[in-house]
């Protein structure tokens, strides 16, 4: 059994270690070098400075994963939109952690008046280029093994109500090969004018 709680600066070493796996061994992160613990901690503080949720999953004192929201853009007009990030320890997948973390994030963000959730997801390279719906259907059914990457995150977000809204073809190069990137979106607000999150941040 695991519990969720807000992340603290003391969690930075363990979270950096989780992230290191994805930087070093996968293309899930397009980073080529793992940040230092100090740099990772500073990034955590930037999220908290925006009063956005940063959560960890924990069991018996061991951190199993983390998820957080960050501004989709620093420009004020984008305030109703946030980008979500999630990383789980490699041996902690398919245990309900990801769903629990995302549902908790969504609940907090909705209470703060945010309206749009975005996820930027690395994917295998697809050729020829396909439209969003065709690509999504292929991703949901693809059972092949792909080097350094999979379609798991696309399937995960789809199951949680996200839709695929954009594809960036061959936009990154890591491990001697190209990868694609997709954006997925979920609306959680009513899109009033003005959005209530503006009042929260005033």
Rosetta constraint file for C-alpha pairs under 8 A:
AtomPair CA 1 CA 59 HARMONIC 6.41 0.50
AtomPair CA 2 CA 57 HARMONIC 6.34 0.50
AtomPair CA 2 CA 58 HARMONIC 5.37 0.50
AtomPair CA 2 CA 59 HARMONIC 4.56 0.50
AtomPair CA 2 CA 60 HARMONIC 7.84 0.50
AtomPair CA 3 CA 57 HARMONIC 5.63 0.50
AtomPair CA 3 CA 58 HARMONIC 5.33 0.50
AtomPair CA 3 CA 59 HARMONIC 6.39 0.50
AtomPair CA 4 CA 55 HARMONIC 6.62 0.50
AtomPair CA 4 CA 56 HARMONIC 5.65 0.50
AtomPair CA 4 CA 57 HARMONIC 4.63 0.50
AtomPair CA 4 CA 58 HARMONIC 6.30 0.50
AtomPair CA 4 CA 101 HARMONIC 7.29 0.50
AtomPair CA 5 CA 55 HARMONIC 5.60 0.50
AtomPair CA 5 CA 56 HARMONIC 5.65 0.50
AtomPair CA 5 CA 57 HARMONIC 6.77 0.50
AtomPair CA 5 CA 58 HARMONIC 7.84 0.50
AtomPair CA 6 CA 53 HARMONIC 7.25 0.50
AtomPair CA 6 CA 54 HARMONIC 5.78 0.50
AtomPair CA 6 CA 55 HARMONIC 4.46 0.50
AtomPair CA 6 CA 56 HARMONIC 6.16 0.50
AtomPair CA 7 CA 11 HARMONIC 6.42 0.50
AtomPair CA 7 CA 54 HARMONIC 5.69 0.50
AtomPair CA 7 CA 55 HARMONIC 5.15 0.50
AtomPair CA 7 CA 56 HARMONIC 5.59 0.50
AtomPair CA 8 CA 12 HARMONIC 7.47 0.50
AtomPair CA 9 CA 41 HARMONIC 6.08 0.50
AtomPair CA 9 CA 44 HARMONIC 7.54 0.50
AtomPair CA 9 CA 45 HARMONIC 7.99 0.50
AtomPair CA 11 CA 15 HARMONIC 6.14 0.50
AtomPair CA 12 CA 16 HARMONIC 5.88 0.50
AtomPair CA 12 CA 37 HARMONIC 6.08 0.50
AtomPair CA 12 CA 38 HARMONIC 7.94 0.50
AtomPair CA 12 CA 40 HARMONIC 6.46 0.50
AtomPair CA 12 CA 41 HARMONIC 5.44 0.50
AtomPair CA 13 CA 17 HARMONIC 6.32 0.50
AtomPair CA 13 CA 37 HARMONIC 5.62 0.50
AtomPair CA 14 CA 18 HARMONIC 6.46 0.50
AtomPair CA 14 CA 63 HARMONIC 6.74 0.50
AtomPair CA 15 CA 19 HARMONIC 6.22 0.50
AtomPair CA 15 CA 63 HARMONIC 7.47 0.50
AtomPair CA 15 CA 65 HARMONIC 7.36 0.50
AtomPair CA 15 CA 66 HARMONIC 7.31 0.50
AtomPair CA 16 CA 20 HARMONIC 6.01 0.50
AtomPair CA 16 CA 34 HARMONIC 7.73 0.50
AtomPair CA 16 CA 35 HARMONIC 7.46 0.50
AtomPair CA 16 CA 36 HARMONIC 7.59 0.50
AtomPair CA 16 CA 37 HARMONIC 6.17 0.50
AtomPair CA 16 CA 40 HARMONIC 6.53 0.50
AtomPair CA 17 CA 21 HARMONIC 6.89 0.50
AtomPair CA 18 CA 22 HARMONIC 7.44 0.50
AtomPair CA 18 CA 65 HARMONIC 7.29 0.50
AtomPair CA 18 CA 87 HARMONIC 7.20 0.50
AtomPair CA 18 CA 88 HARMONIC 6.90 0.50
AtomPair CA 18 CA 89 HARMONIC 5.43 0.50
AtomPair CA 18 CA 90 HARMONIC 7.88 0.50
AtomPair CA 19 CA 23 HARMONIC 6.45 0.50
AtomPair CA 19 CA 34 HARMONIC 7.45 0.50
AtomPair CA 19 CA 87 HARMONIC 6.78 0.50
AtomPair CA 20 CA 24 HARMONIC 5.87 0.50
AtomPair CA 20 CA 34 HARMONIC 5.51 0.50
AtomPair CA 21 CA 25 HARMONIC 5.68 0.50
AtomPair CA 21 CA 26 HARMONIC 7.27 0.50
AtomPair CA 21 CA 90 HARMONIC 7.86 0.50
AtomPair CA 22 CA 26 HARMONIC 4.91 0.50
AtomPair CA 22 CA 27 HARMONIC 6.85 0.50
AtomPair CA 22 CA 28 HARMONIC 5.95 0.50
AtomPair CA 22 CA 29 HARMONIC 5.89 0.50
AtomPair CA 23 CA 27 HARMONIC 6.92 0.50
AtomPair CA 23 CA 28 HARMONIC 7.38 0.50
AtomPair CA 23 CA 29 HARMONIC 5.52 0.50
AtomPair CA 23 CA 30 HARMONIC 7.05 0.50
AtomPair CA 23 CA 31 HARMONIC 5.80 0.50
AtomPair CA 23 CA 32 HARMONIC 6.07 0.50
AtomPair CA 23 CA 33 HARMONIC 6.50 0.50
AtomPair CA 23 CA 34 HARMONIC 6.11 0.50
AtomPair CA 24 CA 32 HARMONIC 7.24 0.50
AtomPair CA 24 CA 33 HARMONIC 7.36 0.50
AtomPair CA 24 CA 34 HARMONIC 7.47 0.50
AtomPair CA 25 CA 148 HARMONIC 6.81 0.50
AtomPair CA 26 CA 148 HARMONIC 4.41 0.50
AtomPair CA 26 CA 149 HARMONIC 6.12 0.50
AtomPair CA 27 CA 122 HARMONIC 6.88 0.50
AtomPair CA 27 CA 148 HARMONIC 5.35 0.50
AtomPair CA 27 CA 149 HARMONIC 5.63 0.50
AtomPair CA 27 CA 174 HARMONIC 6.90 0.50
AtomPair CA 27 CA 179 HARMONIC 7.86 0.50
AtomPair CA 28 CA 121 HARMONIC 7.39 0.50
AtomPair CA 28 CA 122 HARMONIC 5.50 0.50
AtomPair CA 28 CA 123 HARMONIC 7.65 0.50
AtomPair CA 28 CA 148 HARMONIC 7.57 0.50
AtomPair CA 28 CA 149 HARMONIC 6.13 0.50
AtomPair CA 29 CA 122 HARMONIC 7.22 0.50
AtomPair CA 30 CA 122 HARMONIC 7.75 0.50
AtomPair CA 30 CA 172 HARMONIC 7.23 0.50
AtomPair CA 30 CA 174 HARMONIC 7.18 0.50
AtomPair CA 32 CA 174 HARMONIC 7.56 0.50
AtomPair CA 35 CA 39 HARMONIC 5.79 0.50
AtomPair CA 35 CA 40 HARMONIC 5.97 0.50
AtomPair CA 36 CA 40 HARMONIC 6.12 0.50
AtomPair CA 37 CA 41 HARMONIC 6.01 0.50
AtomPair CA 38 CA 42 HARMONIC 6.22 0.50
AtomPair CA 39 CA 43 HARMONIC 6.33 0.50
AtomPair CA 40 CA 44 HARMONIC 6.39 0.50
AtomPair CA 41 CA 45 HARMONIC 6.38 0.50
AtomPair CA 42 CA 46 HARMONIC 6.40 0.50
AtomPair CA 43 CA 47 HARMONIC 6.67 0.50
AtomPair CA 44 CA 48 HARMONIC 6.50 0.50
AtomPair CA 44 CA 54 HARMONIC 7.70 0.50
AtomPair CA 45 CA 49 HARMONIC 5.96 0.50
AtomPair CA 46 CA 50 HARMONIC 6.69 0.50
AtomPair CA 47 CA 51 HARMONIC 6.74 0.50
AtomPair CA 47 CA 52 HARMONIC 5.80 0.50
AtomPair CA 47 CA 53 HARMONIC 7.47 0.50
AtomPair CA 47 CA 54 HARMONIC 7.19 0.50
AtomPair CA 47 CA 68 HARMONIC 7.78 0.50
AtomPair CA 47 CA 69 HARMONIC 7.19 0.50
AtomPair CA 47 CA 70 HARMONIC 5.87 0.50
AtomPair CA 48 CA 52 HARMONIC 5.61 0.50
AtomPair CA 48 CA 53 HARMONIC 7.04 0.50
AtomPair CA 48 CA 54 HARMONIC 7.31 0.50
AtomPair CA 50 CA 70 HARMONIC 7.80 0.50
AtomPair CA 50 CA 71 HARMONIC 7.84 0.50
AtomPair CA 52 CA 68 HARMONIC 7.50 0.50
AtomPair CA 52 CA 69 HARMONIC 5.94 0.50
AtomPair CA 52 CA 70 HARMONIC 6.71 0.50
AtomPair CA 52 CA 109 HARMONIC 7.62 0.50
AtomPair CA 53 CA 68 HARMONIC 5.66 0.50
AtomPair CA 53 CA 69 HARMONIC 5.99 0.50
AtomPair CA 53 CA 105 HARMONIC 6.48 0.50
AtomPair CA 53 CA 108 HARMONIC 7.05 0.50
AtomPair CA 53 CA 109 HARMONIC 7.54 0.50
AtomPair CA 54 CA 66 HARMONIC 7.44 0.50
AtomPair CA 54 CA 67 HARMONIC 5.99 0.50
AtomPair CA 54 CA 68 HARMONIC 4.18 0.50
AtomPair CA 54 CA 69 HARMONIC 6.65 0.50
AtomPair CA 54 CA 105 HARMONIC 7.95 0.50
AtomPair CA 55 CA 66 HARMONIC 5.59 0.50
AtomPair CA 55 CA 67 HARMONIC 5.43 0.50
AtomPair CA 55 CA 68 HARMONIC 6.07 0.50
AtomPair CA 55 CA 101 HARMONIC 6.99 0.50
AtomPair CA 55 CA 105 HARMONIC 7.63 0.50
AtomPair CA 56 CA 63 HARMONIC 6.85 0.50
AtomPair CA 56 CA 64 HARMONIC 7.46 0.50
AtomPair CA 56 CA 65 HARMONIC 5.75 0.50
AtomPair CA 56 CA 66 HARMONIC 4.21 0.50
AtomPair CA 56 CA 67 HARMONIC 6.51 0.50
AtomPair CA 56 CA 101 HARMONIC 7.55 0.50
AtomPair CA 57 CA 63 HARMONIC 5.90 0.50
AtomPair CA 57 CA 64 HARMONIC 5.45 0.50
AtomPair CA 57 CA 65 HARMONIC 5.31 0.50
AtomPair CA 57 CA 66 HARMONIC 6.08 0.50
AtomPair CA 57 CA 97 HARMONIC 6.94 0.50
AtomPair CA 57 CA 101 HARMONIC 7.28 0.50
AtomPair CA 58 CA 62 HARMONIC 5.46 0.50
AtomPair CA 58 CA 63 HARMONIC 4.49 0.50
AtomPair CA 58 CA 64 HARMONIC 5.59 0.50
AtomPair CA 58 CA 65 HARMONIC 7.48 0.50
AtomPair CA 59 CA 63 HARMONIC 6.62 0.50
AtomPair CA 59 CA 64 HARMONIC 7.16 0.50
AtomPair CA 64 CA 88 HARMONIC 5.99 0.50
AtomPair CA 64 CA 89 HARMONIC 5.30 0.50
AtomPair CA 64 CA 92 HARMONIC 6.07 0.50
AtomPair CA 65 CA 86 HARMONIC 7.54 0.50
AtomPair CA 65 CA 87 HARMONIC 5.60 0.50
AtomPair CA 65 CA 88 HARMONIC 3.97 0.50
AtomPair CA 65 CA 89 HARMONIC 5.56 0.50
AtomPair CA 65 CA 92 HARMONIC 7.66 0.50
AtomPair CA 65 CA 97 HARMONIC 7.49 0.50
AtomPair CA 66 CA 86 HARMONIC 5.78 0.50
AtomPair CA 66 CA 87 HARMONIC 5.63 0.50
AtomPair CA 66 CA 88 HARMONIC 6.40 0.50
AtomPair CA 66 CA 101 HARMONIC 7.31 0.50
AtomPair CA 67 CA 84 HARMONIC 7.16 0.50
AtomPair CA 67 CA 85 HARMONIC 5.41 0.50
AtomPair CA 67 CA 86 HARMONIC 4.16 0.50
AtomPair CA 67 CA 87 HARMONIC 6.49 0.50
AtomPair CA 67 CA 101 HARMONIC 6.28 0.50
AtomPair CA 67 CA 102 HARMONIC 7.20 0.50
AtomPair CA 67 CA 105 HARMONIC 7.74 0.50
AtomPair CA 68 CA 84 HARMONIC 5.80 0.50
AtomPair CA 68 CA 85 HARMONIC 5.50 0.50
AtomPair CA 68 CA 86 HARMONIC 6.70 0.50
AtomPair CA 68 CA 105 HARMONIC 7.09 0.50
AtomPair CA 69 CA 82 HARMONIC 6.06 0.50
AtomPair CA 69 CA 83 HARMONIC 5.53 0.50
AtomPair CA 69 CA 84 HARMONIC 4.57 0.50
AtomPair CA 69 CA 85 HARMONIC 6.43 0.50
AtomPair CA 69 CA 105 HARMONIC 7.50 0.50
AtomPair CA 70 CA 82 HARMONIC 5.57 0.50
AtomPair CA 70 CA 83 HARMONIC 5.33 0.50
AtomPair CA 70 CA 84 HARMONIC 6.51 0.50
AtomPair CA 71 CA 78 HARMONIC 7.97 0.50
AtomPair CA 71 CA 79 HARMONIC 7.14 0.50
AtomPair CA 71 CA 81 HARMONIC 6.87 0.50
AtomPair CA 71 CA 82 HARMONIC 4.76 0.50
AtomPair CA 71 CA 83 HARMONIC 6.12 0.50
AtomPair CA 72 CA 78 HARMONIC 6.69 0.50
AtomPair CA 72 CA 79 HARMONIC 7.62 0.50
AtomPair CA 72 CA 81 HARMONIC 5.66 0.50
AtomPair CA 72 CA 82 HARMONIC 4.52 0.50
AtomPair CA 72 CA 83 HARMONIC 5.09 0.50
AtomPair CA 72 CA 118 HARMONIC 7.58 0.50
AtomPair CA 73 CA 78 HARMONIC 5.90 0.50
AtomPair CA 73 CA 79 HARMONIC 7.54 0.50
AtomPair CA 73 CA 82 HARMONIC 7.88 0.50
AtomPair CA 74 CA 78 HARMONIC 7.26 0.50
AtomPair CA 74 CA 79 HARMONIC 7.84 0.50
AtomPair CA 75 CA 79 HARMONIC 7.36 0.50
AtomPair CA 79 CA 114 HARMONIC 7.80 0.50
AtomPair CA 79 CA 197 HARMONIC 7.42 0.50
AtomPair CA 79 CA 198 HARMONIC 7.26 0.50
AtomPair CA 80 CA 113 HARMONIC 7.51 0.50
AtomPair CA 80 CA 114 HARMONIC 4.89 0.50
AtomPair CA 80 CA 115 HARMONIC 5.35 0.50
AtomPair CA 80 CA 116 HARMONIC 6.26 0.50
AtomPair CA 80 CA 195 HARMONIC 6.65 0.50
AtomPair CA 80 CA 197 HARMONIC 6.43 0.50
AtomPair CA 80 CA 198 HARMONIC 7.74 0.50
AtomPair CA 81 CA 114 HARMONIC 6.33 0.50
AtomPair CA 81 CA 115 HARMONIC 6.13 0.50
AtomPair CA 81 CA 116 HARMONIC 4.57 0.50
AtomPair CA 81 CA 117 HARMONIC 5.96 0.50
AtomPair CA 81 CA 118 HARMONIC 7.38 0.50
AtomPair CA 82 CA 114 HARMONIC 7.53 0.50
AtomPair CA 82 CA 116 HARMONIC 6.40 0.50
AtomPair CA 82 CA 117 HARMONIC 5.32 0.50
AtomPair CA 82 CA 118 HARMONIC 6.18 0.50
AtomPair CA 83 CA 117 HARMONIC 5.80 0.50
AtomPair CA 83 CA 118 HARMONIC 4.57 0.50
AtomPair CA 83 CA 119 HARMONIC 5.63 0.50
AtomPair CA 83 CA 120 HARMONIC 7.56 0.50
AtomPair CA 84 CA 117 HARMONIC 6.80 0.50
AtomPair CA 84 CA 118 HARMONIC 6.10 0.50
AtomPair CA 84 CA 119 HARMONIC 5.45 0.50
AtomPair CA 84 CA 120 HARMONIC 7.96 0.50
AtomPair CA 85 CA 119 HARMONIC 6.97 0.50
AtomPair CA 86 CA 98 HARMONIC 7.44 0.50
AtomPair CA 88 CA 92 HARMONIC 6.23 0.50
AtomPair CA 88 CA 93 HARMONIC 6.48 0.50
AtomPair CA 88 CA 97 HARMONIC 7.80 0.50
AtomPair CA 88 CA 98 HARMONIC 7.39 0.50
AtomPair CA 89 CA 93 HARMONIC 7.08 0.50
AtomPair CA 92 CA 97 HARMONIC 7.56 0.50
AtomPair CA 93 CA 97 HARMONIC 7.16 0.50
AtomPair CA 93 CA 98 HARMONIC 7.75 0.50
AtomPair CA 94 CA 98 HARMONIC 7.94 0.50
AtomPair CA 96 CA 100 HARMONIC 6.16 0.50
AtomPair CA 97 CA 101 HARMONIC 6.08 0.50
AtomPair CA 98 CA 102 HARMONIC 6.12 0.50
AtomPair CA 99 CA 103 HARMONIC 5.99 0.50
AtomPair CA 99 CA 160 HARMONIC 7.67 0.50
AtomPair CA 100 CA 104 HARMONIC 6.14 0.50
AtomPair CA 101 CA 105 HARMONIC 6.18 0.50
AtomPair CA 102 CA 106 HARMONIC 6.03 0.50
AtomPair CA 103 CA 107 HARMONIC 6.14 0.50
AtomPair CA 104 CA 108 HARMONIC 6.35 0.50
AtomPair CA 105 CA 109 HARMONIC 6.06 0.50
AtomPair CA 106 CA 110 HARMONIC 5.90 0.50
AtomPair CA 106 CA 188 HARMONIC 7.76 0.50
AtomPair CA 107 CA 111 HARMONIC 6.26 0.50
AtomPair CA 108 CA 112 HARMONIC 6.38 0.50
AtomPair CA 109 CA 113 HARMONIC 6.42 0.50
AtomPair CA 109 CA 114 HARMONIC 5.49 0.50
AtomPair CA 110 CA 114 HARMONIC 5.40 0.50
AtomPair CA 110 CA 115 HARMONIC 6.92 0.50
AtomPair CA 110 CA 188 HARMONIC 6.47 0.50
AtomPair CA 110 CA 189 HARMONIC 6.80 0.50
AtomPair CA 112 CA 196 HARMONIC 7.65 0.50
AtomPair CA 112 CA 197 HARMONIC 5.81 0.50
AtomPair CA 112 CA 200 HARMONIC 6.60 0.50
AtomPair CA 113 CA 189 HARMONIC 7.09 0.50
AtomPair CA 113 CA 195 HARMONIC 6.83 0.50
AtomPair CA 113 CA 196 HARMONIC 4.96 0.50
AtomPair CA 113 CA 197 HARMONIC 4.21 0.50
AtomPair CA 113 CA 198 HARMONIC 7.94 0.50
AtomPair CA 113 CA 200 HARMONIC 7.43 0.50
AtomPair CA 114 CA 188 HARMONIC 7.32 0.50
AtomPair CA 114 CA 189 HARMONIC 6.45 0.50
AtomPair CA 114 CA 195 HARMONIC 7.59 0.50
AtomPair CA 114 CA 196 HARMONIC 7.48 0.50
AtomPair CA 114 CA 197 HARMONIC 5.59 0.50
AtomPair CA 115 CA 187 HARMONIC 5.70 0.50
AtomPair CA 115 CA 188 HARMONIC 4.98 0.50
AtomPair CA 115 CA 189 HARMONIC 3.98 0.50
AtomPair CA 115 CA 190 HARMONIC 6.97 0.50
AtomPair CA 115 CA 191 HARMONIC 6.54 0.50
AtomPair CA 115 CA 195 HARMONIC 7.80 0.50
AtomPair CA 116 CA 185 HARMONIC 6.98 0.50
AtomPair CA 116 CA 186 HARMONIC 5.85 0.50
AtomPair CA 116 CA 187 HARMONIC 4.64 0.50
AtomPair CA 116 CA 188 HARMONIC 6.01 0.50
AtomPair CA 116 CA 189 HARMONIC 6.94 0.50
AtomPair CA 117 CA 185 HARMONIC 5.59 0.50
AtomPair CA 117 CA 186 HARMONIC 5.08 0.50
AtomPair CA 117 CA 187 HARMONIC 6.28 0.50
AtomPair CA 117 CA 188 HARMONIC 7.36 0.50
AtomPair CA 118 CA 183 HARMONIC 6.78 0.50
AtomPair CA 118 CA 184 HARMONIC 5.64 0.50
AtomPair CA 118 CA 185 HARMONIC 4.61 0.50
AtomPair CA 118 CA 186 HARMONIC 6.59 0.50
AtomPair CA 119 CA 183 HARMONIC 5.65 0.50
AtomPair CA 119 CA 184 HARMONIC 5.20 0.50
AtomPair CA 119 CA 185 HARMONIC 6.54 0.50
AtomPair CA 120 CA 181 HARMONIC 6.91 0.50
AtomPair CA 120 CA 182 HARMONIC 5.95 0.50
AtomPair CA 120 CA 183 HARMONIC 4.78 0.50
AtomPair CA 120 CA 184 HARMONIC 6.72 0.50
AtomPair CA 121 CA 153 HARMONIC 6.94 0.50
AtomPair CA 121 CA 154 HARMONIC 7.12 0.50
AtomPair CA 121 CA 181 HARMONIC 5.48 0.50
AtomPair CA 121 CA 182 HARMONIC 5.28 0.50
AtomPair CA 121 CA 183 HARMONIC 6.28 0.50
AtomPair CA 121 CA 184 HARMONIC 7.80 0.50
AtomPair CA 122 CA 149 HARMONIC 7.54 0.50
AtomPair CA 122 CA 179 HARMONIC 6.94 0.50
AtomPair CA 122 CA 180 HARMONIC 5.99 0.50
AtomPair CA 122 CA 181 HARMONIC 4.43 0.50
AtomPair CA 122 CA 182 HARMONIC 6.53 0.50
AtomPair CA 123 CA 149 HARMONIC 6.29 0.50
AtomPair CA 123 CA 150 HARMONIC 6.32 0.50
AtomPair CA 123 CA 151 HARMONIC 6.19 0.50
AtomPair CA 123 CA 179 HARMONIC 6.15 0.50
AtomPair CA 123 CA 180 HARMONIC 5.18 0.50
AtomPair CA 123 CA 181 HARMONIC 5.51 0.50
AtomPair CA 123 CA 182 HARMONIC 7.13 0.50
AtomPair CA 124 CA 146 HARMONIC 6.85 0.50
AtomPair CA 124 CA 149 HARMONIC 6.16 0.50
AtomPair CA 124 CA 150 HARMONIC 6.52 0.50
AtomPair CA 124 CA 151 HARMONIC 7.39 0.50
AtomPair CA 124 CA 179 HARMONIC 5.36 0.50
AtomPair CA 124 CA 180 HARMONIC 5.86 0.50
AtomPair CA 125 CA 169 HARMONIC 7.09 0.50
AtomPair CA 125 CA 170 HARMONIC 6.32 0.50
AtomPair CA 125 CA 178 HARMONIC 6.54 0.50
AtomPair CA 125 CA 179 HARMONIC 4.74 0.50
AtomPair CA 125 CA 180 HARMONIC 4.91 0.50
AtomPair CA 126 CA 130 HARMONIC 7.65 0.50
AtomPair CA 126 CA 169 HARMONIC 7.52 0.50
AtomPair CA 126 CA 180 HARMONIC 7.20 0.50
AtomPair CA 129 CA 169 HARMONIC 7.31 0.50
AtomPair CA 130 CA 134 HARMONIC 6.10 0.50
AtomPair CA 130 CA 135 HARMONIC 5.69 0.50
AtomPair CA 131 CA 135 HARMONIC 6.10 0.50
AtomPair CA 132 CA 136 HARMONIC 6.08 0.50
AtomPair CA 132 CA 164 HARMONIC 6.23 0.50
AtomPair CA 132 CA 165 HARMONIC 6.66 0.50
AtomPair CA 132 CA 166 HARMONIC 6.68 0.50
AtomPair CA 132 CA 167 HARMONIC 7.27 0.50
AtomPair CA 133 CA 137 HARMONIC 6.24 0.50
AtomPair CA 133 CA 164 HARMONIC 7.59 0.50
AtomPair CA 134 CA 138 HARMONIC 6.25 0.50
AtomPair CA 135 CA 139 HARMONIC 6.09 0.50
AtomPair CA 136 CA 140 HARMONIC 6.18 0.50
AtomPair CA 136 CA 154 HARMONIC 7.93 0.50
AtomPair CA 136 CA 164 HARMONIC 6.90 0.50
AtomPair CA 137 CA 141 HARMONIC 6.42 0.50
AtomPair CA 138 CA 142 HARMONIC 5.75 0.50
AtomPair CA 139 CA 151 HARMONIC 5.80 0.50
AtomPair CA 139 CA 154 HARMONIC 7.10 0.50
AtomPair CA 139 CA 155 HARMONIC 7.09 0.50
AtomPair CA 140 CA 151 HARMONIC 7.53 0.50
AtomPair CA 140 CA 154 HARMONIC 7.75 0.50
AtomPair CA 140 CA 155 HARMONIC 5.81 0.50
AtomPair CA 142 CA 151 HARMONIC 7.49 0.50
AtomPair CA 145 CA 150 HARMONIC 7.22 0.50
AtomPair CA 146 CA 150 HARMONIC 5.85 0.50
AtomPair CA 151 CA 155 HARMONIC 6.36 0.50
AtomPair CA 152 CA 156 HARMONIC 6.01 0.50
AtomPair CA 153 CA 157 HARMONIC 6.14 0.50
AtomPair CA 154 CA 158 HARMONIC 6.09 0.50
AtomPair CA 155 CA 159 HARMONIC 6.18 0.50
AtomPair CA 156 CA 160 HARMONIC 6.54 0.50
AtomPair CA 157 CA 161 HARMONIC 6.51 0.50
AtomPair CA 157 CA 162 HARMONIC 5.32 0.50
AtomPair CA 157 CA 163 HARMONIC 7.83 0.50
AtomPair CA 157 CA 184 HARMONIC 7.52 0.50
AtomPair CA 158 CA 162 HARMONIC 4.83 0.50
AtomPair CA 158 CA 163 HARMONIC 6.15 0.50
AtomPair CA 158 CA 164 HARMONIC 7.95 0.50
AtomPair CA 161 CA 186 HARMONIC 6.41 0.50
AtomPair CA 162 CA 184 HARMONIC 5.78 0.50
AtomPair CA 162 CA 185 HARMONIC 5.08 0.50
AtomPair CA 162 CA 186 HARMONIC 4.65 0.50
AtomPair CA 163 CA 184 HARMONIC 5.24 0.50
AtomPair CA 163 CA 185 HARMONIC 5.35 0.50
AtomPair CA 163 CA 186 HARMONIC 6.51 0.50
AtomPair CA 164 CA 182 HARMONIC 7.15 0.50
AtomPair CA 164 CA 183 HARMONIC 6.07 0.50
AtomPair CA 164 CA 184 HARMONIC 4.35 0.50
AtomPair CA 164 CA 185 HARMONIC 6.51 0.50
AtomPair CA 165 CA 182 HARMONIC 7.54 0.50
AtomPair CA 165 CA 183 HARMONIC 5.70 0.50
AtomPair CA 165 CA 184 HARMONIC 5.46 0.50
AtomPair CA 165 CA 185 HARMONIC 6.60 0.50
AtomPair CA 166 CA 182 HARMONIC 5.52 0.50
AtomPair CA 166 CA 183 HARMONIC 5.14 0.50
AtomPair CA 166 CA 184 HARMONIC 7.17 0.50
AtomPair CA 167 CA 180 HARMONIC 7.25 0.50
AtomPair CA 167 CA 181 HARMONIC 5.90 0.50
AtomPair CA 167 CA 182 HARMONIC 4.43 0.50
AtomPair CA 167 CA 183 HARMONIC 6.54 0.50
AtomPair CA 168 CA 180 HARMONIC 5.73 0.50
AtomPair CA 168 CA 181 HARMONIC 5.07 0.50
AtomPair CA 168 CA 182 HARMONIC 6.04 0.50
AtomPair CA 169 CA 179 HARMONIC 7.41 0.50
AtomPair CA 169 CA 180 HARMONIC 4.81 0.50
AtomPair CA 169 CA 181 HARMONIC 6.67 0.50
AtomPair CA 170 CA 178 HARMONIC 5.32 0.50
AtomPair CA 170 CA 179 HARMONIC 5.10 0.50
AtomPair CA 170 CA 180 HARMONIC 4.75 0.50
AtomPair CA 170 CA 181 HARMONIC 7.72 0.50
AtomPair CA 171 CA 178 HARMONIC 7.12 0.50
AtomPair CA 171 CA 179 HARMONIC 6.44 0.50
AtomPair CA 171 CA 180 HARMONIC 5.72 0.50
AtomPair CA 171 CA 181 HARMONIC 6.92 0.50
AtomPair CA 172 CA 178 HARMONIC 5.57 0.50
AtomPair CA 172 CA 179 HARMONIC 5.35 0.50
AtomPair CA 172 CA 180 HARMONIC 6.66 0.50
AtomPair CA 172 CA 181 HARMONIC 7.99 0.50
AtomPair CA 173 CA 177 HARMONIC 5.44 0.50
AtomPair CA 173 CA 178 HARMONIC 4.45 0.50
AtomPair CA 173 CA 179 HARMONIC 6.27 0.50
AtomPair CA 174 CA 178 HARMONIC 6.53 0.50
AtomPair CA 174 CA 179 HARMONIC 7.67 0.50
AtomPair CA 191 CA 195 HARMONIC 6.23 0.50
AtomPair CA 192 CA 196 HARMONIC 7.45 0.50
AtomPair CA 194 CA 198 HARMONIC 7.19 0.50
AtomPair CA 195 CA 199 HARMONIC 7.74 0.50
AtomPair CA 196 CA 200 HARMONIC 6.64 0.50
AtomPair CA 197 CA 201 HARMONIC 6.25 0.50
AtomPair CA 198 CA 202 HARMONIC 6.09 0.50
